[in-house]
Amino acid sequence: MNSPPIDWQAALAQHERWLRTVVFARLQEAQGVDEVLQEVALAAVRASSPLADASKIAPWLYRLAVRQSLLYRRKCGRRRRLTQRFAGQMSEGSYPAAAEHDPLGWLLAEERRAQVRAAVARLPPRDAEILLLKYTQNWNYHQLAAHLGISHSAIETRLFRARGRLRNELTAMNVIEVDG
């Protein structure tokens, strides 16, 4: 009753795009995404026989990606505390102002995108994750449920709540106005 071995290279290639979105939602930084995905791939390949049912690869990889993201964040926190202890508080650099010759429309759109990114960053990781998967991957509820390993109704509930929290964040930041 041995199941055929899983082709991890193909499985990881198939799921890489949405796993990248999940990891980005958890980390909120692009630099760590590749490192975490490498750890996910190593953990998947190292697991001698993690799955009895090959149809459960997506939920298993999802849980693995979340776990590796948390471990990465913990490692970064330790590194940051160590650096601060020995080098003092690092000052945060600010982005240079946009060039004067850029059109006003581009500047306003970039500012709006930055505000939405900031609002998404302030959301709990599960909310940011599901919103990013829904809108960057353009997945429907069934696809989200299949990849995250939860029910269709749970996806509906999570998306409803996540949209509400995002709306509240954008309202608090005065990005959108509340209809009265």
VENJO-V315829 format. One line per field, one symbol per residue. ss: DSSP state (~ for helix, > for strand, _ for the rest). burial: # if it has 16 or more other ideal C-beta (glycine too) atoms within 10 Angstrom, else .. Layout:
ss = ???
burial = ???
This chain:
ss = _______~~~~~~~~~~~~~~~~~~~~___~~~~~~~~~~~~~~~~_______~~~~~~~~~~~~~~~~~~~~~~~~~~~~~~~~~~________________~~~~~~~~~~~~~~~~~~___~~~~~~~~~~~~____~~~~~~~~___~~~~~~~~~~~~~~~~~~~~~________
burial = .....#....##..#..##########....##..##.###.##......#.....######.###.##..##.........................................##..##.##.#.########....#...######.#....#..##..#..##..##.....#....
